[in-house]
Amino acid sequence: MLLSLVVWIGGIVFFSFMAPTAFHVLPTRLLAGTLVGNLLTKLHWIAIVSAIVYLLSSLAYSRITEGTAHVFALRHVLICLMLALTLVSQFWITPRMVTLRAQVATFDTTDTLHQPERVQFDALHAWSTRAEITVLLLGLVVIYLSASVFSRH
């Protein structure tokens, strides 16, 4: 239960440091964006598996220790919300960003006034970032809630 949560949240923390570094180290923004996009997809799949593992193991733990699964416990609701945000990011935001990235001539210039695709891409990037930050914050709450469950037993 905790392992799946730590892998998920740890991946987000690592990604938050790695992504900006890629843009400083790699020669073009397109190359860095491609790398970051591919890694984000991998992070999302780790998150999807981690959410399922967490939910199944947490429900089983509650059932074994308390006699009922507590399906609507706050930690389960928050994990489902985190999973929903991850799914939206992976299957709605990311594909649109990939399509727009292919339509933008270059990401190395700062002129976005004459590139509506770039404006749309930047807006989606902002939503993607908000989703990941929200998942991270909710994950920290779930870590606390999970630790408190273990401290009671």
C-alpha positions in Angstrom: 0.0 0.0 0.0 2.6 2.5 1.1 5.1 1.4 -1.5 2.7 2.1 -4.4 2.0 5.5 -3.0 5.7 6.4 -2.4 6.6 5.3 -5.9 3.9 7.5 -7.4 4.6 10.6 -5.3 8.4 10.1 -5.5 8.1 9.9 -9.3 6.2 13.2 -9.3 8.9 14.8 -7.1 11.7 13.5 -9.3 9.9 14.6 -12.4 9.5 18.1 -11.1 13.3 18.5 -10.7 14.1 16.6 -13.9 11.8 18.4 -16.3 13.3 21.9 -15.9 16.8 20.4 -16.0 16.1 18.9 -19.4 15.3 22.3 -20.8 18.6 23.7 -19.5 20.8 20.8 -20.7 19.4 19.8 -24.0 20.2 21.9 -27.1 16.6 22.6 -28.2 13.3 23.1 -26.5 11.7 20.6 -28.9 14.2 17.9 -27.9 13.7 18.7 -24.2 9.9 18.7 -24.6 9.9 15.4 -26.4 12.0 13.8 -23.6 9.8 15.4 -20.9 6.6 14.3 -22.7 7.8 10.7 -23.0 8.8 10.6 -19.3 5.5 12.1 -18.3 3.7 9.3 -20.1 5.8 6.8 -18.2 5.0 8.6 -15.0 1.3 8.5 -15.7 1.4 4.7 -16.3 3.3 4.3 -13.1 0.5 6.4 -11.4 -2.3 4.3 -12.9 -0.8 1.1 -11.7 0.1 2.6 -8.3 -3.5 3.8 -7.8 -4.9 0.4 -8.5 -2.4 -1.3 -6.3 -3.0 1.2 -3.5 -6.8 0.9 -3.7 -6.8 -2.9 -3.7 -4.3 -3.2 -0.9 -5.9 -0.5 1.2 -9.4 -1.9 0.8 -8.0 -5.4 1.7 -6.1 -4.0 4.7 -9.2 -2.2 6.0 -11.3 -5.4 5.5 -8.8 -7.5 7.4 -8.1 -5.2 10.3 -11.6 -3.6 10.7 -13.9 -6.1 9.2 -15.1 -3.6 6.5 -13.4 -2.2 3.4 -14.3 1.5 4.1 -14.8 2.1 0.3 -15.6 5.8 0.9 -12.7 6.5 3.3 -11.1 9.9 2.6 -7.8 8.3 1.5 -9.7 6.2 -1.1 -11.7 9.1 -2.4 -8.5 11.2 -2.7 -6.7 8.4 -4.6 -9.6 8.2 -7.0 -9.4 11.9 -7.5 -5.7 11.7 -8.1 -6.3 8.8 -10.6 -8.9 10.9 -12.4 -6.6 13.8 -12.8 -3.8 11.5 -14.0 -6.2 10.0 -16.6 -7.4 13.4 -17.8 -3.8 14.5 -18.2 -2.7 11.3 -20.0 -5.7 10.8 -22.3 -6.9 14.3 -22.9 -4.3 17.0 -22.2 -1.1 15.1 -23.4 -2.5 14.0 -26.8 -3.6 17.5 -27.6 -0.2 18.9 -26.6 1.5 16.3 -28.9 -0.7 17.3 -31.8 -0.1 21.0 -31.2 3.7 20.4 -30.8 3.7 18.9 -34.3 2.0 22.0 -35.7 4.3 24.6 -34.2 7.3 25.5 -36.4 9.7 26.0 -33.6 9.6 26.3 -29.8 13.0 28.0 -29.6 11.5 31.5 -30.4 9.6 33.5 -27.8 7.2 35.0 -30.4 3.8 33.4 -29.6 1.6 36.2 -30.8 1.6 34.9 -34.3 1.3 31.2 -33.3 -2.2 30.3 -32.1 -1.1 26.7 -31.7 1.7 27.8 -29.4 -0.8 29.8 -27.3 -3.0 26.7 -27.0 0.0 24.5 -26.2 1.1 26.8 -23.4 -2.4 26.9 -22.0 -2.6 23.1 -22.0 0.9 23.0 -20.4 -0.4 25.2 -17.6 -3.3 22.8 -17.1 -1.0 19.8 -17.1 1.2 21.4 -14.5 -1.8 22.3 -12.3 -3.0 18.7 -12.5 0.4 17.3 -11.5 0.8 19.8 -8.6 -2.7 18.9 -7.4 -1.9 15.2 -7.6 1.3 15.8 -5.6 -0.5 17.7 -2.9 -3.4 15.2 -2.6 -0.8 12.5 -2.5 0.9 14.1 0.5 -2.4 14.1 2.3 -3.0 10.5 1.4 0.5 9.6 2.8 -0.5 11.3 6.1 -3.9 9.6 6.2 -2.3 6.2 5.4 0.3 6.7 8.1 -2.4 7.5 10.6 -4.3 4.3 9.7 -1.1 2.3 10.5 -0.5 4.1 13.7 -3.9 3.1 15.0 -3.1 -0.6 14.5 
